Amino acid sequence: MKSFSKAIVTATLLSFALLAAGCGNTWQGVKQDTSRNLDKAGDTVVKAGEKMKSD
């Protein structure tokens, strides 16, 4: 019975570790995507401003 309990605890800890790693990777991806989108939006605003100056 002890080995069964030990296996359950090990499986639970492993599951939590994988979940935490997955969430960390997702968070990094979200930050990178947001950064890229903000850069693109900034470039669009700059181009629009330049176009308004030239008109």
Backbone bond lengths (Angstrom), bond angles and torsions (degrees), N, CA, C in turn:
res aa  C-N    CA-C-N  psi(-1)  N-CA   C-N-CA  omega(-1)  CA-C   N-CA-C  phi
1 M - - - 1.449 - - 1.526 110.84 -
2 K 1.349 116.24 -33.72 1.455 119.91 -179.99 1.519 111.90 -64.03
3 S 1.328 116.64 -40.43 1.461 120.02 -178.40 1.528 110.69 -66.67
4 F 1.346 117.32 -32.67 1.459 120.89 177.10 1.531 110.44 -65.68
5 S 1.318 117.14 -44.08 1.466 122.00 178.21 1.519 110.61 -63.39
6 K 1.319 116.39 -41.14 1.461 121.13 179.39 1.535 110.31 -64.19
7 A 1.325 117.07 -39.50 1.466 121.43 178.45 1.525 110.85 -65.35
8 I 1.324 116.97 -40.02 1.472 121.21 178.71 1.520 110.17 -64.39
9 V 1.314 117.71 -45.56 1.462 121.84 179.57 1.527 110.14 -62.54
10 T 1.317 116.90 -43.85 1.467 121.17 179.34 1.519 110.57 -62.21
11 A 1.315 117.32 -45.78 1.469 121.41 179.59 1.523 111.04 -63.09
12 T 1.310 117.10 -39.46 1.462 121.16 179.27 1.528 110.91 -65.39
13 L 1.319 116.91 -46.05 1.462 120.65 179.12 1.523 111.43 -63.49
14 L 1.306 116.98 -40.69 1.459 121.07 178.03 1.529 110.57 -63.72
15 S 1.309 117.02 -40.86 1.468 121.27 178.10 1.523 111.09 -62.10
16 F 1.312 116.53 -44.38 1.468 120.15 178.61 1.522 111.25 -63.96
17 A 1.318 117.48 -39.38 1.461 121.12 179.44 1.531 110.72 -64.28
18 L 1.320 116.97 -43.54 1.470 120.30 178.62 1.525 111.32 -66.35
19 L 1.305 116.82 -39.62 1.458 121.04 178.33 1.529 110.86 -63.14
20 A 1.318 116.84 -44.49 1.462 121.01 179.54 1.526 110.98 -63.32
21 A 1.307 117.44 -41.35 1.465 121.32 179.03 1.519 110.35 -65.00
22 G 1.310 117.10 -42.13 1.463 121.26 179.09 1.516 111.51 -63.78
23 C 1.307 117.44 -41.79 1.462 120.91 179.14 1.524 110.56 -65.57
24 G 1.318 117.31 -38.55 1.461 120.88 178.58 1.513 111.42 -63.79
25 N 1.325 117.09 -42.18 1.461 120.74 178.27 1.520 111.11 -65.95
26 T 1.314 116.51 -39.84 1.464 120.40 178.39 1.523 110.13 -62.97
27 W 1.312 117.21 -43.62 1.458 121.52 -179.74 1.527 110.69 -61.73
28 Q 1.322 117.66 -41.74 1.469 120.98 177.96 1.527 110.06 -62.65
29 G 1.314 117.28 -41.50 1.460 121.54 178.51 1.518 112.01 -63.61
30 V 1.315 116.70 -41.68 1.466 121.09 178.33 1.525 110.08 -62.64
31 K 1.322 116.75 -43.48 1.464 119.90 179.72 1.528 111.20 -63.23
32 Q 1.326 117.30 -42.04 1.463 120.60 179.32 1.532 111.19 -65.05
33 D 1.323 117.03 -44.03 1.460 120.84 179.43 1.525 110.94 -62.41
34 T 1.314 116.37 -43.45 1.459 120.44 179.60 1.518 110.91 -62.98
35 S 1.315 116.88 -42.13 1.460 120.87 178.94 1.527 110.77 -61.33
36 R 1.329 116.76 -46.09 1.470 120.52 179.23 1.526 111.02 -61.82
37 N 1.323 116.62 -43.18 1.465 120.12 -179.34 1.524 111.65 -64.51
38 L 1.322 116.70 -39.53 1.463 119.43 178.05 1.526 111.19 -66.66
39 D 1.322 117.21 -38.07 1.465 120.73 176.89 1.521 110.82 -62.44
40 K 1.324 116.91 -44.62 1.468 121.08 179.29 1.525 111.01 -64.15
41 A 1.320 116.61 -42.06 1.464 120.24 179.18 1.517 110.12 -63.96
42 G 1.320 117.35 -40.71 1.466 120.99 177.62 1.518 111.58 -63.10
43 D 1.329 117.04 -41.89 1.461 120.72 177.90 1.525 110.93 -61.99
44 T 1.318 116.49 -39.88 1.469 120.71 179.37 1.518 110.56 -64.41
45 V 1.311 117.37 -41.54 1.466 121.07 179.58 1.526 110.16 -65.32
46 V 1.332 117.19 -41.17 1.459 120.70 179.13 1.529 110.16 -63.36
47 K 1.323 117.06 -45.39 1.466 120.77 179.08 1.522 111.29 -61.85
48 A 1.319 117.25 -40.51 1.465 120.59 178.58 1.525 110.22 -64.88
49 G 1.315 116.57 -40.18 1.468 119.97 177.74 1.516 111.72 -64.28
50 E 1.318 116.99 -41.04 1.477 120.52 178.34 1.525 110.11 -64.92
51 K 1.303 117.23 -39.54 1.457 120.85 179.59 1.522 110.89 -64.72
52 M 1.341 116.33 -39.26 1.468 120.06 179.14 1.522 110.48 -66.18
53 K 1.336 118.05 -35.85 1.468 121.24 179.24 1.521 111.28 -66.26
54 S 1.332 115.66 -38.20 1.463 119.35 -175.54 1.525 111.86 -78.00
55 D 1.338 118.51 -18.50 1.475 120.42 179.84 1.477 112.20 -79.58
